[in-house]
Amino acid sequence: MRVLIINKFLYPNGGSETYIFSIGKQLEKMGHKVEYFGMEHKGRIVGNHAESYTDDMEFHGGGLGKLLYPFKILYSFEARKKLRVVLKDFKPDVVHLNNINFQLTPSIIDEIKHFNKNIKIIYTAHDGQWVCPNHLMRIPSTGERCTKCIDGKYGNCTKNKCIHNSKVKSLLGTIEADLYKLLGTYKKVDLIISPSSFLADKLSHNKALKGRIVALHNFVEYPEEYVANPKRDYVLYFGRYDVEKGMKVLIEACRRLPEVDFVFAGKGDYESEIEKLDNVKNVGFRNSTEIQKLIQNAKFTVFPSIWYENCPFSVIEAIINGTPVVGSNLGGTPELIKDKVTGLLYNADDVDELTTAIESLWRDDELCQKLSADCRKEAAGKTFDTLDDYCEKLVGYYEK
């Protein structure tokens, strides 16, 4: 099978890129031919035989060429033209779309079906972009979680300045959403893969997608060997130190629990606030090997996100390393944490509940050990798909 993977970034940039590089390599191991299409970039590590890519679009900084960006991010004739070259050269059986909005635009869907209506189009929804113009389902100026646009009333994006708190950018996002609704572009996608049932439900509000969505949690790489080291007396937070990750709530909980020792691993806007806490050791950004060791040695981890996470890998990573998670009950997180089995769930934003959950687990060694043992059972039973399992399912969807 010939699979063309399309993603705007073709270099390591985030979770979407980790996803496409991993499945691309695995599909090749399975005997499939894989090529990639996206933006050209000096850091690009994958590509296509035709060597056809769109120009890199950098939204930061100045330049006369950026005057055209408002038009390019709505509908890209350049992306259609460059993709056409790849389609003619590679002749894919399946096109797997990932992160395409703004830099590539959904116009490429029109190009694929125009080239050959029999090419199957699969889309992995890494976020809520196709029902929420700012993709986060959150109003940045107020922090309010919001689903006002998911039924097609995209004007709410402009009204609430949902994209970077900018009226102009939000208007462009609204126009983009209305444009592809009018064109019926998303109806041309054969299947949408959602990494959580939560997001699948939200996406199903888009009539162009309803009935063609499947929930498939992200794959994980299990530790080669779990070493049952004695747990140390610290609670771990790892990830970005940003507001949507629940930093305000977590920092307040830390203040209320001076007897609890915390370790924070990451970076972000709240570093200066974290440094003021006597019971928090900020170790900064750590590589994957160091993070794994921190997770395995932690008494438990905390995941206090206050926005609709899709399928947070940090939650899965803790569980498969034998460490329970205290997590907020939003988005796809409750699909990953079994309450009182692999962790504890609490109501997001509620600092009292978070403080109580952390304190109760910190003081109850017996419960903590039980939850940790249950996490190891989940890992031993391969509750979450491996990359091999995931790609087997993926190929099944390609062939339907």
N, C-alpha and C positions, 0 to 999 in steps of 0.2 A: 504494500500500500504506500502511496506517495502522500505525505502529510506536509502541508505548508503551515508553519506556525507564525502568526502575526502578532507582534507586540511593538509598541512605539520605541521602547528602549531595547537595544540588542547588546547591552553591556550590563554588568552587575550594578543594579540601582536600587533594588528592593525585593519584597516578597514575590511580586509578579514575575520578576526575572529569575529568581531562584526556582520558581515553579516551572517556567518554560524550559530552562536549561536542563533541569532534572528529567522532565518527561521526554524532552527531545533526545537525550542520551539513551534513555531506557527504550524508547521506541526504536532507535537504531540498533540496540542490542537485540531487540526482538525481530530484527530483519526488515524493518520498514525504512523507506527512504525519507529523510527529513531535511527540509530547507526552511529558511527564516526570512521574513520581510519586516522592515521597520525603518527607523531613521539611521542615517549614516552618523558615525561618531568615532572619534579617535580611539575610544576604548572598546569598540565593537569586538565581540569574540565569536559571534556566529553570523551566518549570512546565506547567500544564495549563489548558484552557479552563474546566473546572469549578471551578478554584481550591480543590481538595481535597487536603490534605496532613496527615500526622500531626504531632503536637506534637513539638517539638525535644526530644531526650533528651540531656542533658549529664551525663556520668558523674562529672565533677569537682565538688567542692563539696558543700554540704548542701542541705536542703530536705525538707519532709514528703512531697512528691510522689515523691521518690526511694525511699521505702519500698516503692512498688509496682514498681520497676524489676526486681527478681528474677523477678517474674511476667511482666512485659511483654516481657522479652528472650527468654523461652521461647516464648510464643505470643501474638501481638498481635491481639486482637479489634478494637482501634482501627484498626490498619493494614488489616484486612479491610474494615471499615466504610467507611473513607475511600477505599480503592481501588475499592470497589463503585461509588461515585459517579462516579469517573473512567471506569470500564469502561462504565457505562450511557451516559455522555455521549459518550465518544470512540469506543467500539466498535472496538477495535484488531483487526487481523489477526494481529499478532505482538506478543508482550511480550518485551522483551530485559532480562533480569535481570543486575545486576552485583553491587554490594556491598550485601547485604540483611540479613545475620545480625545479631542482637541488637536493633538499633533498629527494623527493619521485621519481621524474622523470616520464615522460610520459610512461615509460615502464609498469606502472600499467594499462594503457589502453589496452595493449596487453593481460595482465593477465585477465582482466574482460571479454573480448570477447573470450579468450581461455576457460575460465571457463563456460560461457554460452553466446552464441552469441545473445540471445534474451533479455539480460539485456540492458535496455536503459541507455545511457550515456549522461548526460547533463554537459556542462562546462560553468561556469560563468567566463568571461574574465575580470578580474579586471584591466588588463593592456594589453599592446601590445606584450607580451612575444612570442606569437606564430607567429609573423611576424617580431619581432625585438629582437635579442638575448639579448640586455641589458634592454629590456621592456619599456624604457622611450622615445624612438625615439628622443634621444638627445645625442650629442657627448660631453662627460664630459670635455675634455681638452679645447674645444673652446666655449662650450655653444650653438653650432649650433643645431637648430632643424633639424632632419634628418629622412627621410623615404627611404633611399637608399636600405635598406634590404627587404622592404615589398613585393617585387616581387620575392623573393627567392635568391637574390644575397648576401648571408650572409657573404661572404668574406670581405665586407665593415666593419664589426664589428672588425675583426682582424686588418685591415688596419688602422682604426681610433682609435684603443685601447678603444673601447666603454664601456668595463666592468671594472670599477674602474681604468681606464686609464692604464690598465695592458695588455701587449702583450699576456702573457700566459693565463690569465683569459679570454681574448677576443677570443683567439684561441679556448679555450674549449667551449665557447659559440657558436662559429661558427660551431664547430664539432657537438655539440648537435643539432643545428638547421638543419644542413645537414643530420644528422643521421635519425631524425624522418621524414624528407622529403623523404629520400631514402626508409625507412621502410613503409611509408604510414600510420603511426600510427594515425595521426589526422583525417584521413578519417573514422576511426572507431567510432568517436564521432557523436552522432545523432543530437545534437543541441547545438549551442553556443549562450549564452545570453550575449549581450553587454550592459553595462550601458549607452551607448550613441550611437547616430547615427554616430557620428564622428569615434569612434573606430570601429563600425560595418563596415564602409566603408573601413577602413584600413585593418581590418582582412579579408575582402572579396578578397583582393589581393592574399591571400594564396589559391591556387586552391583546396587544400584539405578541405577548410572550406566553400568556396563560395556556396551560395544557402542554407546554413543551419545555418544562423545567424539571430537572432532577436534582436532588440534594445528594452531594457526595463530599464527605469531610476530606480535608487535605491529608495527604500521605505524610508519614513520619519515618525517620531513620532511627531504629531502636539501638540502644547501646549494645555493642558487641558482647559485653559481659557486665552484668550488674554486680558491683562490689558493695556488699551490705556494710558499709562503714558506719560506725556509731554516729548518730545524728549530733550535731553541735548545737549549742544554744544560741541560735540566731534565726530571725525571720528574714527571708530574702524577697526583695523586689528587684526584678530586672526588666529593663525596657527603657522607653523614652521618658524623660522627666517633663512631660507636657500636660497641659490642663485637661485634655480629653481623656488622658490615662488615669485621671482621678488623683492627681498629685495633691490638690488642696485637701481632699478628704483624708488621704493617707498621712500627710504631714501632721494634720490635726490629731489623728489617732496616735501617731508617734509621740506627740507632746503629752497626750493623756496617759501614756504607758511608759513612764520613765524607767520602770524595772525590766522592760523588754528590750533586748538588743536587736537592732535591725542592721542588715547589710543592703545597700543600694548599689546596683551595677547598671550603669547606663550614662546618658547625658541628656541635656535639654534645658528648658527655660527655668526650671526650679532649682538649679544647682546651688545657688546662693542661699536659698531658704533651707535646703537640706543640710548644708554645712553648719547651720546654726544649731542643729539638734545634737545634743550631747550623746544620745543613745543610738545614733545612726552613724555607721561607718560607710562613707561614700567611696567606693573603689573605682568609680568611673567606668568607661567602656571596657569590655573584656571580650576576647575572642571566644569562639564556640567551645573549645576545649576547656577554657577557664570557667565559662558559664556552666558547663555541665558539672564540673567539680563543685562549684558553689551550690548548684541545685541539689546534688546528691548529698551534700553535707548539711544542708539547711534542715531545720526542724520542720518548717513548712514555708511555702511561698505565699505571696499575696498579689492578687490581680484586681485592682480597684477601679477599673475603667468606668467612666460615666457616659460613654457613648455606645452605640450599637456595634460592638465588635462582631465580625463575621465568623471566623474560625480561628481564634487567637492561638498561634503556635506556641506561645510561651506557656499557656495552660497545658497543652498536650505534652510539651517537653518536660514539665515538672512531673506530671503523672507517670510517664514512661520511665522516668528516672527514680521512681519510688518515693516521691515527695508530694504530700497533699497540698491543696490550693485553697486559700480563702479567696473567693471570687464574687464579684458583683453579678447579680442575676439579670443581666441585660443581653440582648442580641443572641448570638450563638453560644455564648459561654455556658449557659445551663445545659446545653446538649453535650458538653464535654466533661463537666464536673458532676459526679453523682453525689448529691448532698448527703453528708454523714457517711459516705463510703470512700470517695477519693478526695474529699474536701468539704468545705462549708460554704454555702451560698448566703448572701445577705442582700438587702435592698440597696441598690446603688444610690449614691449621694448621702446615705444615712450614716453619718460619722459615729453615732451611738451604736448602731448595729455592727459596724466594722470593728469598732473598739472592743465591743463585747465578744465578737467572734475570735479576734486575735488573742484577747486575754484568756478566754476559756480554753483555747487550744494550747496556748503557751503553758498554762498551769496544769493541764491534764495530760501527763506523759502517756498514760495507758491508752487514751483515745488517739493521741498523736501516733503512737506505735501501730495501733489497729488500722488507722487510715493509711499509714505508710505501707503496711503489709497488703492492704487492699489495692493500693496503687501498683504494687509489684505484681499482684495477681492479674490486674488489667493488662500490664505490659507483657506478662508471660503468655496471656491468652490472645495477644495481638489484637486488642480491641480496635485499634486504629489501623488503617490500611498501610502496608509497606508500599514503597514505590512500585515494586513488581505487581502487587495486587491492584494498585490504583490504575496502572497502565493497562492491565488485562481488562479491567472494567471499561477503561477509556476506549480501547480498540473495539470492545463490544458495542459501544455507542457509535463509533465510526462506521461499523459494518451494518447497523440496523437500517 
